[in-house]
Amino acid sequence: MHEQELIEKIAFNVVQGRIEAEDEGFDEGLDGQPAVTELLREALERGLDPRPIVIEGLSKGMEVVGGKFQREEYLIPDMLASAECVGAAMDILSPHLTKAGVESRGKFVIATVAGDLHDIGKNIVSIMLKGAGYEVIDLGADVPTERIVKAVSEYQASFLGLSALLTTTMRVMGEVIEELQKAGLREDIKVLVGGAPTSEGFAKQIGADAYCKDAFQAIDVLKNMSSG
């Protein structure tokens, strides 16, 4: 299989949400055929540069998934299956990327705030960020404010992503920003917020740096921040 064809096959299987050969895809008759894991191992055994695999295989695949999600051809579980492919691929690729001298784009602490147990959206964002080259510290769901602030300080993170799916818990995001201010950490970190009840207006109101409606927008916002 030609190098480019291999990378295209990886992208295709990301869109199909197939991590391993026994996984079924959205299209018929794919089970048993090599999926993301097998194709990646083949690519690495052949000494392919991991960078184009990430950019043209994983990121391009997720762009297609994003389009399908926006057109409502894919639902959240479909998008999550594809994101999990990227997560599995990044676990395999990370040591190779480090060896290839690919530097992290910065440390990114991400959490669903206290009182909120929803984490599907956060998990998708977390995986997408890893694929985009960020070092992600995922604190999970229902994370107390002081733990978030402590992680920001401990990891000297450049970015913080806060997620909430309830109107009752989204207020906690404001408290996190206040506590960062009190701890003298606010100046050095970009805070991104997201989740169903949040909005551009809400982000401004609590003093966040950006509102992201989904994982794809989060990547765009970060691109603008680093070029700005």
C-alpha positions as CSV (number, residue, x, y, z in Angstrom):
1,M,0.0,0.0,0.0
2,H,1.3,3.4,-1.0
3,E,2.2,5.9,1.9
4,Q,-0.6,8.4,0.9
5,E,-3.1,5.6,0.5
6,L,-2.3,4.3,4.0
7,I,-2.9,7.8,5.5
8,E,-6.1,8.1,3.6
9,K,-7.2,4.7,4.9
10,I,-6.5,5.9,8.5
11,A,-8.7,9.0,7.8
12,F,-11.4,6.8,6.3
13,N,-11.5,4.5,9.4
14,V,-11.6,7.5,11.8
15,V,-14.7,8.6,9.9
16,Q,-16.1,5.1,10.3
17,G,-15.3,5.0,14.0
18,R,-13.2,1.8,13.7
19,I,-10.4,1.4,16.2
20,E,-9.7,-2.3,15.6
21,A,-10.2,-4.8,12.8
22,E,-13.2,-6.5,14.5
23,D,-15.1,-3.2,14.8
24,E,-18.0,-2.6,12.5
25,G,-18.2,0.7,10.6
26,F,-21.1,2.8,9.4
27,D,-20.6,1.3,5.9
28,E,-21.4,-2.4,5.4
29,G,-18.8,-5.2,5.3
30,L,-15.8,-3.5,7.0
31,D,-15.4,-5.8,10.0
32,G,-12.3,-7.9,9.7
33,Q,-10.5,-5.3,7.6
34,P,-7.6,-3.4,9.1
35,A,-8.8,-0.4,11.2
36,V,-7.0,2.6,12.7
37,T,-4.8,0.6,15.1
38,E,-3.6,-2.0,12.6
39,L,-3.0,0.7,9.9
40,L,-1.1,2.9,12.3
41,R,1.2,0.0,13.3
42,E,1.8,-0.8,9.7
43,A,2.6,2.9,9.0
44,L,5.1,3.1,11.9
45,E,6.7,-0.3,11.0
46,R,7.3,1.2,7.6
47,G,8.9,4.2,9.2
48,L,6.3,6.8,8.1
49,D,6.7,10.3,9.6
50,P,4.0,10.5,12.4
51,R,3.3,14.2,11.6
52,P,1.4,13.8,8.3
53,I,-0.4,10.8,9.9
54,V,-1.8,13.2,12.6
55,I,-2.5,16.1,10.2
56,E,-3.8,14.3,7.1
57,G,-5.1,11.1,8.7
58,L,-6.5,12.0,12.1
59,S,-7.3,15.7,11.9
60,K,-8.7,15.4,8.3
61,G,-10.8,12.5,9.4
62,M,-12.3,14.5,12.3
63,E,-13.0,17.4,9.9
64,V,-15.2,15.1,7.9
65,V,-16.8,13.9,11.1
66,G,-17.4,17.6,12.1
67,G,-19.1,18.3,8.8
68,K,-21.3,15.2,9.1
69,F,-22.2,16.2,12.7
70,Q,-23.2,19.8,11.6
71,R,-25.4,18.4,8.8
72,E,-26.9,16.0,11.4
73,E,-25.8,12.9,9.5
74,Y,-23.9,11.9,12.7
75,L,-25.2,12.0,16.2
76,I,-23.1,12.5,19.4
77,P,-22.3,8.7,19.8
78,D,-21.1,8.6,16.2
79,M,-18.8,11.6,16.8
80,L,-17.6,10.0,20.1
81,A,-16.7,6.7,18.3
82,S,-14.6,8.7,15.8
83,A,-13.0,10.8,18.6
84,E,-12.1,7.6,20.5
85,C,-10.3,6.4,17.3
86,V,-8.2,9.6,17.5
87,G,-7.6,9.0,21.2
88,A,-6.4,5.4,20.6
89,A,-4.2,6.6,17.7
90,M,-2.6,9.4,19.8
91,D,-1.8,6.9,22.5
92,I,0.2,4.9,19.9
93,L,1.7,8.0,18.2
94,S,2.7,10.1,21.2
95,P,6.1,8.5,21.8
96,H,6.9,8.7,18.1
97,L,5.9,12.4,17.9
98,T,8.2,13.2,20.8
99,K,11.0,11.3,19.1
100,A,10.3,13.3,15.9
101,G,10.8,16.4,17.9
102,V,7.2,17.6,17.8
103,E,6.8,19.9,20.7
104,S,3.6,20.2,22.7
105,R,1.5,23.3,21.8
106,G,1.0,23.9,25.5
107,K,-0.5,22.3,28.6
108,F,-4.3,22.3,28.6
109,V,-6.2,21.5,31.8
110,I,-9.9,20.5,31.1
111,A,-12.7,19.7,33.5
112,T,-16.4,19.5,33.9
113,V,-17.2,21.8,36.9
114,A,-18.4,20.8,40.4
115,G,-21.9,19.4,40.6
116,D,-22.0,18.4,36.9
117,L,-21.5,14.8,35.8
118,H,-21.7,15.3,32.1
119,D,-18.5,14.5,30.3
120,I,-19.2,13.3,26.7
121,G,-18.6,16.8,25.2
122,K,-15.6,17.3,27.4
123,N,-14.2,13.9,26.4
124,I,-14.5,14.8,22.7
125,V,-12.8,18.1,23.2
126,S,-10.0,16.5,25.2
127,I,-9.3,13.9,22.4
128,M,-9.4,16.5,19.7
129,L,-6.9,18.7,21.6
130,K,-4.5,15.7,22.0
131,G,-4.8,15.2,18.2
132,A,-4.0,18.9,17.7
133,G,-0.8,18.6,19.7
134,Y,-1.8,19.9,23.1
135,E,-0.7,18.2,26.4
136,V,-4.1,17.5,27.9
137,I,-4.6,17.1,31.7
138,D,-8.2,15.8,31.9
139,L,-9.5,16.2,35.5
140,G,-12.8,14.4,34.7
141,A,-16.4,15.5,35.7
142,D,-17.8,17.1,38.9
143,V,-14.4,18.6,39.7
144,P,-14.2,20.9,42.8
145,T,-13.1,24.5,42.0
146,E,-10.0,24.3,44.3
147,R,-8.8,21.1,42.5
148,I,-9.0,22.9,39.1
149,V,-7.1,25.9,40.4
150,K,-4.5,23.6,42.0
151,A,-4.0,21.7,38.7
152,V,-3.6,25.0,36.8
153,S,-0.8,26.0,39.2
154,E,0.8,22.6,39.5
155,Y,1.0,22.0,35.7
156,Q,1.7,25.7,34.9
157,A,-1.0,25.3,32.2
158,S,-1.4,27.8,29.4
159,F,-5.1,26.9,28.8
160,L,-8.1,25.9,30.9
161,G,-11.3,24.4,29.4
162,L,-14.4,24.4,31.6
163,S,-17.5,22.5,30.7
164,A,-21.0,22.5,32.1
165,L,-24.3,21.1,30.8
166,L,-26.6,22.5,33.5
167,T,-27.8,26.0,34.1
168,T,-27.3,25.4,37.8
169,T,-23.6,24.4,37.4
170,M,-22.5,26.9,34.8
171,R,-22.2,29.6,37.5
172,V,-19.4,27.6,39.0
173,M,-17.3,28.6,35.9
174,G,-17.4,32.2,37.2
175,E,-16.2,31.0,40.6
176,V,-13.3,29.2,39.0
177,I,-12.2,32.4,37.3
178,E,-12.5,34.4,40.5
179,E,-10.4,31.8,42.4
180,L,-7.8,31.9,39.6
181,Q,-7.7,35.7,40.1
182,K,-7.3,35.4,43.8
183,A,-4.5,32.9,43.4
184,G,-2.7,35.2,41.0
185,L,-2.9,32.8,38.1
186,R,-5.5,34.5,35.9
187,E,-3.0,36.6,33.9
188,D,-1.1,33.6,32.6
189,I,-3.9,31.4,31.4
190,K,-6.5,31.4,28.6
191,V,-9.9,30.2,29.9
192,L,-12.3,28.6,27.3
193,V,-15.9,27.6,28.3
194,G,-18.4,25.4,26.7
195,G,-21.5,23.3,27.1
196,A,-25.2,23.6,26.2
197,P,-26.3,26.5,28.5
198,T,-23.2,28.6,27.9
199,S,-22.9,31.3,25.3
200,E,-20.7,34.1,24.0
201,G,-22.5,36.6,26.3
202,F,-22.1,34.3,29.3
203,A,-18.3,33.9,28.6
204,K,-17.9,37.7,28.6
205,Q,-20.0,38.1,31.7
206,I,-17.8,35.8,33.8
207,G,-14.5,37.1,32.2
208,A,-13.6,34.0,30.2
209,D,-11.4,34.4,27.2
210,A,-13.6,32.4,24.8
211,Y,-16.8,30.5,24.3
212,C,-16.7,27.3,22.2
213,K,-19.9,25.7,21.0
214,D,-18.1,22.4,20.2
215,A,-14.7,20.7,19.9
216,F,-14.2,22.0,16.3
217,Q,-14.7,25.6,17.4
218,A,-12.3,25.0,20.3
219,I,-9.5,24.1,17.9
220,D,-10.3,27.1,15.7
221,V,-10.3,29.5,18.8
222,L,-6.9,28.1,19.8
223,K,-5.5,28.5,16.3
224,N,-6.5,32.2,16.5
225,M,-5.1,32.6,20.0
226,S,-1.7,31.3,19.0
227,S,-1.5,33.4,15.8
228,G,-3.0,36.5,17.5
